[in-house]
């Protein structure tokens, strides 16, 4: 018989897994909408500068929290870059490619093409973490890929640069999720240390990229800096950028990289359909719409299968529980 103490110790972890997944999905949903408004509706020309703002917000919030002893992570030492590698590179690649693709694609096409993160995560978890998946999962992934190809093949607003950025974003997101799960040892850096040092290591190289590409100059010359609504949305994007980084790490910490990718896929369904009505850059065609829906259906089916297996209670070894209670 399973004791009450054993049940009690399992309950918080299941609640934490569910809440962290919901938190990640909400932050990701809000950030996509705010970034789309900044980069498309306002025409802000500097996605790299926006990424720098999000990194700066992350560093400032975590450092102040550490000083006030709200959170804890290790002080810097020479071993930290080695412990983190290659996370900082994946982190900045994920950041820049995500913002660049958001500015160049309609929300429906952006969310559909972002679903390639799922098969890439599946592949990387199989190679790096040695996981295996059922036939139902593989069929769902095939539906996602098929729908994405149909939608992309009939995209009347095709943008090659946007497609390149979004596929790079898929690769960086999948690799970032898998390696975050691998590197996030509480005895080493922990989730806050991973966030803080990722942002610290990459903010200066990203600033150099912004200067060399003219991104910083375009940002400083932008004509909306006196617009209070624009400034508020810019600051909101920076804060949501921190929340997204934190919620991504939190979701990967309590769940898995695959669950994080799945929650992102569920969020993308609502973003895709909302994006048909706002943003003003989606061009409707029947074949494209059919492809979008095939991709969404495959994503929802895949999400259901994966989350069901994640939330299913694992069998409890009663003999080990009795031994633990005796000791």
VMD Tcl script that draws the C-alpha trace (Angstrom):
set ca {
  {0.00 0.00 0.00}
  {1.26 3.50 -0.89}
  {1.62 5.58 2.25}
  {0.29 9.13 2.62}
  {3.85 10.39 3.09}
  {4.88 8.93 -0.30}
  {1.86 10.52 -2.00}
  {2.55 13.87 -0.33}
  {6.13 13.96 -1.58}
  {4.97 13.29 -5.17}
  {2.18 15.90 -5.28}
  {4.26 19.12 -5.21}
  {6.51 17.92 -8.06}
  {3.49 17.23 -10.31}
  {1.96 20.64 -9.49}
  {5.33 22.32 -10.15}
  {5.61 20.59 -13.54}
  {2.14 21.74 -14.57}
  {2.51 25.32 -13.30}
  {5.96 25.76 -14.84}
  {4.60 24.58 -18.21}
  {1.63 27.00 -17.99}
  {3.95 29.85 -16.95}
  {6.24 29.21 -19.93}
  {3.34 29.01 -22.39}
  {1.81 32.29 -21.12}
  {5.13 34.20 -21.22}
  {5.94 32.91 -24.70}
  {2.47 33.83 -26.01}
  {2.61 37.39 -24.65}
  {6.19 38.01 -25.83}
  {5.43 36.97 -29.42}
  {2.48 39.40 -29.58}
  {4.43 42.31 -28.03}
  {7.49 41.71 -30.24}
  {5.28 41.49 -33.33}
  {3.68 44.84 -32.45}
  {7.11 46.47 -31.95}
  {8.80 45.02 -35.03}
  {5.88 45.15 -37.48}
  {3.19 47.59 -36.32}
  {5.69 50.23 -35.13}
  {8.31 49.16 -37.68}
  {11.17 49.03 -35.14}
  {14.17 48.14 -37.36}
  {16.57 46.68 -34.76}
  {15.75 43.16 -33.49}
  {19.31 42.68 -32.18}
  {19.05 45.85 -30.06}
  {15.75 44.56 -28.67}
  {17.53 41.33 -27.73}
  {20.24 43.34 -25.95}
  {17.51 45.09 -23.94}
  {16.12 41.71 -22.89}
  {19.57 40.46 -21.86}
  {20.23 43.68 -19.88}
  {16.89 43.28 -18.07}
  {17.78 39.68 -17.20}
  {21.22 40.64 -15.79}
  {19.82 43.55 -13.78}
  {16.84 41.67 -12.29}
  {18.88 38.61 -11.30}
  {21.81 40.61 -9.90}
  {19.56 42.83 -7.76}
  {17.67 39.72 -6.56}
  {20.99 38.07 -5.61}
  {22.16 41.19 -3.72}
  {18.89 41.23 -1.77}
  {19.27 37.47 -1.07}
  {15.99 36.67 -2.82}
  {17.78 34.12 -5.00}
  {21.20 32.46 -4.93}
  {23.70 31.46 -7.59}
  {27.51 31.02 -7.46}
  {29.92 33.93 -7.83}
  {32.00 33.99 -11.00}
  {35.03 31.74 -11.35}
  {37.13 30.58 -14.31}
  {35.37 27.22 -14.54}
  {31.93 28.69 -15.27}
  {32.47 29.30 -19.04}
  {33.58 25.67 -19.43}
  {30.57 24.42 -17.43}
  {28.15 26.45 -19.56}
  {29.56 25.85 -23.06}
  {27.89 25.74 -25.62}
  {24.81 27.29 -23.96}
  {25.81 31.00 -24.35}
  {26.26 30.59 -28.12}
  {22.93 28.75 -28.45}
  {21.28 31.36 -26.21}
  {22.29 34.36 -28.32}
  {21.63 32.51 -31.59}
  {18.14 31.63 -30.36}
  {17.54 35.24 -29.32}
  {18.63 36.99 -32.50}
  {17.15 34.48 -34.97}
  {13.81 34.47 -33.10}
  {13.45 38.26 -33.13}
  {14.63 38.54 -36.76}
  {12.18 35.90 -38.01}
  {9.31 37.51 -36.05}
  {9.88 40.78 -37.88}
  {9.99 39.18 -41.35}
  {7.15 36.60 -41.28}
  {3.43 36.72 -40.65}
  {2.44 35.22 -37.28}
  {0.66 32.17 -38.83}
  {3.71 31.23 -40.96}
  {6.11 32.02 -38.10}
  {4.25 29.70 -35.71}
  {3.92 26.88 -38.26}
  {7.60 26.94 -39.20}
  {8.53 27.11 -35.50}
  {6.98 23.67 -35.14}
  {10.11 22.19 -36.73}
  {11.57 22.69 -33.24}
  {9.64 19.55 -32.20}
  {11.25 17.03 -34.61}
  {14.64 18.66 -34.03}
  {14.22 18.34 -30.24}
  {13.12 14.74 -30.72}
  {16.23 14.02 -32.79}
  {18.61 15.73 -30.35}
  {17.08 14.04 -27.29}
  {17.46 10.68 -29.07}
  {21.12 11.38 -29.94}
  {22.28 13.27 -26.81}
  {20.01 11.92 -24.05}
  {19.33 8.46 -25.56}
  {15.50 8.69 -25.44}
  {13.09 6.64 -27.58}
  {9.58 7.51 -28.81}
  {6.45 5.61 -29.84}
  {4.96 5.21 -33.33}
  {2.07 7.58 -32.41}
  {4.56 10.32 -31.62}
  {6.42 9.76 -34.91}
  {3.14 9.87 -36.93}
  {2.18 13.16 -35.22}
  {5.59 14.64 -36.05}
  {5.13 13.55 -39.70}
  {1.77 15.41 -39.79}
  {3.45 18.55 -38.42}
  {6.16 18.42 -41.09}
  {3.67 17.65 -43.90}
  {1.38 20.54 -42.91}
  {4.32 22.92 -42.61}
  {5.56 22.00 -46.11}
  {2.08 22.48 -47.62}
  {1.70 25.85 -45.90}
  {5.19 26.99 -46.89}
  {4.72 25.87 -50.50}
  {1.64 28.07 -50.86}
  {2.84 31.05 -48.80}
  {1.95 34.08 -50.93}
  {4.04 36.37 -48.72}
  {7.18 34.19 -49.02}
  {10.28 35.79 -47.49}
  {13.51 33.81 -47.94}
  {15.40 35.72 -45.24}
  {12.54 35.14 -42.79}
  {12.51 31.40 -43.58}
  {16.27 31.13 -43.01}
  {16.02 32.94 -39.67}
  {13.07 30.83 -38.46}
  {14.80 27.54 -39.34}
  {17.94 28.74 -37.54}
  {15.68 29.64 -34.61}
  {14.26 26.09 -34.62}
  {17.77 24.61 -34.48}
  {18.94 26.95 -31.72}
  {15.75 26.44 -29.68}
  {15.95 22.65 -29.85}
  {19.66 22.57 -28.98}
  {19.22 25.17 -26.23}
  {16.42 23.17 -24.58}
  {18.35 19.88 -24.62}
  {21.64 21.37 -23.40}
  {19.90 23.46 -20.72}
  {18.44 20.25 -19.28}
  {21.88 18.64 -19.40}
  {23.78 21.58 -17.83}
  {21.31 22.66 -15.13}
  {22.73 20.84 -12.12}
  {21.48 22.47 -8.86}
  {24.84 21.63 -7.24}
  {26.65 23.62 -9.92}
  {25.12 26.81 -11.38}
  {21.44 26.07 -10.87}
  {18.67 27.64 -12.96}
  {19.45 31.24 -11.91}
  {23.18 30.87 -12.56}
  {22.53 29.45 -16.03}
  {20.30 32.44 -16.86}
  {22.59 35.10 -15.39}
  {25.90 33.93 -16.87}
  {24.38 33.17 -20.29}
  {23.23 36.80 -20.50}
  {26.51 38.17 -19.07}
  {28.74 36.26 -21.48}
  {26.77 37.15 -24.59}
  {25.60 40.76 -24.10}
  {28.95 42.27 -25.17}
  {29.40 40.09 -28.33}
  {25.76 40.82 -29.24}
  {26.39 44.56 -28.82}
  {29.41 44.27 -31.15}
  {27.22 42.49 -33.73}
  {24.60 45.23 -33.36}
  {27.20 47.98 -33.96}
  {28.92 46.24 -36.89}
  {25.66 45.50 -38.74}
  {24.22 48.99 -38.31}
  {21.47 47.64 -36.05}
  {22.44 49.96 -33.16}
  {22.54 53.03 -35.41}
  {19.05 52.24 -36.76}
  {17.78 51.84 -33.19}
  {19.16 55.18 -32.01}
  {17.78 56.97 -35.10}
  {14.30 55.43 -34.77}
  {11.63 58.15 -34.74}
  {9.31 56.66 -32.10}
  {11.45 57.12 -28.97}
  {9.27 60.07 -27.91}
  {6.15 57.91 -28.20}
  {5.18 56.85 -24.66}
  {3.20 53.81 -25.86}
  {6.19 52.56 -27.89}
  {8.57 53.01 -24.92}
  {6.17 51.15 -22.61}
  {5.90 48.25 -25.07}
  {9.69 48.21 -25.52}
  {10.20 47.98 -21.74}
  {7.44 45.35 -21.52}
  {9.23 43.31 -24.19}
  {12.50 43.52 -22.20}
  {10.75 42.34 -19.02}
  {8.85 39.59 -20.86}
  {12.15 38.54 -22.46}
  {13.54 37.93 -18.97}
  {10.35 36.09 -17.93}
  {10.52 33.91 -21.04}
  {14.16 32.96 -20.37}
  {13.31 32.21 -16.73}
  {10.15 30.24 -17.57}
  {11.99 28.24 -20.27}
  {14.67 27.20 -17.77}
  {12.01 26.52 -15.13}
  {9.94 24.35 -17.48}
  {13.03 22.40 -18.60}
  {14.10 22.05 -14.94}
  {10.80 20.52 -13.75}
  {9.90 18.71 -16.98}
  {12.01 17.99 -20.05}
  {13.23 19.81 -23.13}
  {10.57 17.96 -25.13}
  {7.75 19.11 -22.83}
  {9.00 22.69 -23.19}
  {8.88 22.33 -26.98}
  {5.39 20.82 -26.78}
  {4.01 23.64 -24.61}
  {5.46 26.09 -27.12}
  {3.63 24.22 -29.89}
  {0.29 24.45 -28.04}
  {0.81 28.19 -27.51}
  {1.58 28.60 -31.21}
  {-1.89 27.36 -32.19}
  {-3.59 30.37 -30.61}
  {-0.86 32.74 -31.86}
  {-1.32 31.48 -35.44}
  {-5.06 32.08 -35.57}
  {-4.81 35.45 -33.80}
  {-2.07 36.37 -36.27}
  {-4.49 35.96 -39.16}
  {-6.49 38.86 -37.74}
  {-3.73 41.17 -36.44}
  {-0.36 42.21 -37.82}
  {-1.70 42.85 -41.33}
  {0.95 40.73 -43.10}
  {-0.87 37.38 -43.55}
  {-2.11 36.73 -47.12}
  {-4.89 34.11 -47.20}
  {-4.89 31.21 -49.66}
  {-6.90 27.99 -49.36}
  {-3.93 25.62 -49.70}
  {-1.90 27.62 -47.20}
  {-4.83 27.57 -44.74}
  {-5.22 23.77 -45.17}
  {-1.49 23.30 -44.53}
  {-1.69 25.46 -41.41}
  {-4.56 23.36 -40.04}
  {-2.84 20.02 -40.79}
  {0.24 21.30 -38.97}
  {-1.84 22.55 -36.03}
  {-3.75 19.24 -35.78}
  {-0.49 17.27 -35.79}
  {0.93 19.63 -33.15}
  {-2.10 19.27 -30.88}
  {-2.13 15.48 -31.22}
  {1.59 15.35 -30.50}
  {1.14 17.68 -27.52}
  {-1.64 15.51 -26.09}
  {0.41 12.32 -26.41}
  {3.54 13.84 -24.90}
  {1.90 15.66 -22.01}
  {-0.20 12.58 -21.18}
  {2.96 10.51 -20.84}
  {4.69 13.28 -18.84}
  {1.84 13.67 -16.33}
  {1.13 9.95 -15.95}
  {2.13 8.85 -12.40}
  {5.15 6.59 -12.34}
  {4.82 3.25 -10.53}
  {6.01 3.49 -6.95}
  {8.37 0.91 -5.53}
  {6.62 0.07 -2.24}
  {9.58 -1.89 -0.89}
  {11.89 1.12 -1.32}
  {9.30 3.42 0.33}
  {9.10 1.13 3.37}
  {12.89 1.03 3.61}
  {13.07 4.84 3.36}
  {10.48 5.26 6.10}
  {12.33 2.83 8.40}
  {15.58 4.71 7.91}
}
mol new
graphics top color blue
foreach p $ca { graphics top sphere $p radius 0.5 }
foreach p [lrange $ca 0 end-1] q [lrange $ca 1 end] { graphics top cylinder $p $q radius 0.2 }
display resetview
